[in-house]
Amino acid sequence: MDKITIGYLSWKRHDIFKQTLTSHKNNGLYDIIPPKNRLIYFQEINKTDIEIAKQFECNYIGSRENIGIMNAFIQLVEKCQTEYFIFSENDFLLMENNNFNINKTLEDSISLLNEYPYAQIKLSNSRNPGFLYITPSDKNTWLSNNQSDFRYKIESLSWIEEPESFYHNIKIIYKNYKWYCVNNLDQNWSNHIYMCNTKFLKDIVLPLLKYNRDTNPSLDVKYQGLEDTLCFPEKINSNIKINELIKEFKTRQIFSGGGNFFHNKVN
């Protein structure tokens, strides 16, 4: 399949990244995505990084300093020449699991992206996603309260037994796998591994990121700036053109359920 690019963001942690790439190779992803469509951005690039890229037949770009998540993401998307783009940080393993097949996952994802051009397809295993930054300290108390305004409904699929009963505004779409769908107000942007239409990223997401980066001197470009911009686009000091992009961005729909990646975060 020559329609998908995977863009990796990596900073040090060579052993973890090699585990990630090994899992992608051994569990079928590299049978689908050819070497020319595998691209790594290395922060503080060094000789070991280049050796890893060559070992796994990946193209690479990078910088001698850490330019931050936002700027690296922008460069990865700008380099993408395929119709679809997967963003992965360096610690998302593709798990071996007979219940999931990466070919079917990506087949579903392409079908959804063709139907919903502004969709974000979350590729983590919805029941066992690995490390999450958003998790209630007391799940029983959380479950006993009304969570209709909770802004991380995709993450919550991992601790809710029957999401379609718990949430009244969640949709279910059946393809090879069962996918849950929520809208922009139900799910803040996060960098957990996902797939999007490249056109959506280039035409909508990147202009918002670049504009906020260039006009907001207080933005934390290195770490939280990407997510802060896309979680709260209404805070951008915007103009008419940017307002139109924000309006389109807010039609985003987010899907989860048919993926099998695992966030292997090690502190």
C-alpha positions in Angstrom: 0.0 0.0 0.0 1.5 3.3 -1.1 -1.1 5.6 0.5 0.2 5.9 4.0 3.2 7.7 5.6 4.2 7.1 9.2 6.0 10.0 10.8 8.0 9.2 14.0 9.1 11.8 16.5 12.1 10.6 18.6 14.4 12.2 21.2 17.1 10.0 22.7 15.7 6.8 24.3 17.3 4.6 21.7 16.5 1.3 23.3 12.8 2.2 23.6 12.7 3.4 20.0 14.3 0.2 18.7 11.7 -1.8 20.6 9.0 0.3 18.9 10.4 -0.1 15.4 10.9 -3.8 15.9 7.3 -4.3 16.9 6.2 -2.3 13.8 8.4 -4.5 11.6 7.6 -7.8 13.2 3.8 -7.3 13.5 3.0 -6.3 10.0 3.1 -2.5 9.7 6.2 -2.5 7.5 4.6 -5.0 5.1 2.1 -2.3 4.4 4.2 0.9 4.6 7.2 0.8 2.3 10.6 2.3 3.3 10.1 5.5 1.3 7.0 6.3 3.4 8.7 5.8 6.8 10.1 9.1 8.1 11.7 9.9 11.5 12.4 13.3 13.0 15.3 13.1 15.5 15.6 15.8 18.1 19.3 16.4 18.9 20.2 14.0 16.1 23.4 11.9 16.5 25.2 8.9 15.0 23.1 6.3 16.9 19.9 7.9 15.6 21.1 7.6 12.0 22.2 4.0 12.5 18.7 3.1 13.8 17.0 4.8 10.8 19.2 2.8 8.4 18.7 -0.5 10.3 14.9 -0.2 9.9 15.0 1.3 6.4 13.5 4.7 7.4 14.2 8.1 6.0 15.2 10.7 8.6 15.5 14.4 9.2 16.5 16.1 12.4 18.1 18.9 14.2 21.2 19.3 16.5 19.0 21.0 19.1 15.6 20.1 20.5 13.2 22.3 18.4 10.1 21.0 20.2 7.2 18.8 19.4 5.2 21.4 17.4 8.0 22.3 15.0 9.1 18.7 14.4 5.5 17.7 13.8 5.1 20.5 11.2 8.2 19.3 9.4 7.0 15.7 9.3 3.6 16.6 7.9 5.2 18.9 5.3 7.4 16.1 4.1 4.4 13.7 3.7 3.6 12.9 0.1 0.9 10.3 0.6 -2.9 10.6 1.1 -2.8 9.5 4.8 -0.4 10.3 7.7 0.2 8.4 10.9 1.9 10.3 13.7 3.8 8.2 16.3 6.1 9.2 19.1 9.0 6.8 19.8 7.3 4.6 22.4 4.1 3.2 20.7 4.4 -0.5 20.3 2.3 -2.5 17.8 1.1 -5.4 19.8 0.9 -9.0 18.6 -2.8 -10.0 19.1 -4.9 -12.5 17.2 -8.0 -10.3 17.7 -6.4 -7.5 15.7 -4.9 -7.4 12.2 -3.0 -4.2 11.2 -4.1 -4.7 7.6 -7.8 -4.6 8.7 -7.1 -1.7 11.1 -5.7 0.4 8.3 -8.4 -0.7 5.9 -11.0 0.6 8.4 -9.1 3.8 9.0 -8.9 4.6 5.3 -12.6 3.9 4.9 -13.4 6.2 7.9 -11.1 9.0 6.6 -12.8 8.8 3.2 -16.2 9.2 4.8 -15.1 11.8 7.4 -12.3 14.0 5.9 -11.6 15.8 9.2 -11.4 12.7 11.3 -8.7 11.7 13.7 -8.3 7.9 14.0 -6.8 6.9 17.3 -4.8 3.7 16.8 -4.1 2.7 20.4 -5.9 -0.4 21.7 -9.0 1.2 23.3 -9.2 -1.3 26.1 -5.4 -1.5 26.8 -3.8 1.7 25.4 -0.8 1.7 27.8 0.2 4.9 29.6 -2.4 7.6 29.6 -1.8 11.2 30.8 -5.5 11.5 31.7 -6.8 8.9 34.2 -9.0 9.5 37.3 -7.4 8.6 40.6 -10.6 7.0 41.8 -12.4 5.4 38.8 -15.4 4.3 40.9 -16.2 7.8 42.0 -15.6 9.1 38.5 -18.0 6.5 37.1 -20.7 7.4 39.6 -20.8 11.0 38.3 -22.2 12.6 35.1 -19.3 12.8 32.7 -21.1 14.1 29.6 -18.7 17.1 29.6 -15.5 15.0 30.0 -13.1 16.1 27.3 -11.1 12.8 27.1 -13.8 10.3 26.2 -11.5 8.2 24.0 -9.1 7.7 26.9 -12.0 6.7 29.1 -12.9 3.8 26.8 -10.2 1.9 28.7 -12.0 2.0 32.0 -15.7 2.1 31.0 -17.3 -1.3 30.4 -20.2 -0.2 28.2 -19.4 3.2 26.7 -22.5 3.3 24.5 -24.6 3.1 27.7 -22.4 5.4 29.8 -22.3 8.2 27.2 -25.4 9.2 25.3 -23.6 11.1 22.5 -21.2 8.4 21.4 -21.7 6.8 18.0 -20.8 3.2 17.0 -19.6 2.3 13.5 -19.0 -1.2 12.4 -16.4 -2.1 9.8 -13.9 -4.9 10.2 -13.9 -3.7 13.9 -16.2 -1.8 16.1 -15.3 1.9 16.2 -16.5 4.4 18.7 -17.0 8.0 17.4 -17.1 11.2 19.4 -17.0 14.9 18.2 -14.5 17.6 18.9 -16.1 18.8 22.1 -15.9 15.3 23.5 -12.2 14.8 22.9 -9.3 17.2 23.3 -6.4 16.7 20.8 -3.6 14.4 22.1 -0.5 13.0 20.5 -1.4 9.4 21.2 -0.7 7.6 18.0 -3.3 8.5 15.3 -4.0 8.6 11.6 -5.5 11.5 9.6 -6.0 12.7 6.1 -2.8 14.5 5.1 -4.9 17.2 3.4 -6.7 17.9 6.7 -3.3 18.3 8.5 -1.8 20.5 5.8 -4.8 22.7 5.1 -6.3 23.1 8.6 -4.0 21.9 11.4 -0.6 23.2 10.2 -1.9 26.8 9.5 -3.4 27.0 13.0 -0.2 25.7 14.6 2.1 28.1 12.6 -0.1 31.1 13.1 -0.3 30.6 16.9 3.4 29.8 17.0 4.3 33.0 15.2 1.9 35.4 17.0 1.8 34.0 20.5 5.2 34.7 22.3 4.0 32.9 25.4 3.3 29.6 23.6 5.2 26.6 24.9 6.4 25.5 21.5 8.8 22.9 22.8 6.3 20.7 24.8 2.7 21.7 25.2 2.2 24.2 22.4 0.8 21.8 19.8 -1.8 20.3 22.1 -2.6 23.7 23.7 -3.3 25.2 20.3 -5.5 22.4 19.1 -7.3 21.8 22.4 -8.2 25.5 22.7 -8.2 27.0 19.2 -10.7 29.7 20.3 -7.8 31.2 22.4 -5.8 31.9 19.3 -5.5 35.7 18.6 -7.1 35.1 15.2 -8.2 37.0 12.1 -11.0 36.2 9.7 -9.1 33.6 7.8 -7.9 31.8 11.0 -11.5 32.0 12.4 -12.7 30.1 9.3 -10.0 27.4 9.9 -11.0 27.1 13.5 -14.6 26.6 12.5 -13.6 23.8 10.1 -11.3 22.3 12.7 -14.1 22.0 15.2 -16.0 19.7 12.9 -13.3 17.1 13.7 -14.6 13.6 14.7 -12.5 11.2 16.6 -12.6 7.4 16.3 -11.2 4.6 18.4 -11.7 0.9 18.8 -10.0 -1.0 16.0 -6.3 -0.2 16.8 -3.7 -2.3 18.7 -0.9 0.0 19.6 0.3 0.4 23.2 2.0 3.4 24.8 5.1 1.9 26.3 6.1 5.0 28.3 9.0 4.4 30.7 9.9 7.2 33.1 
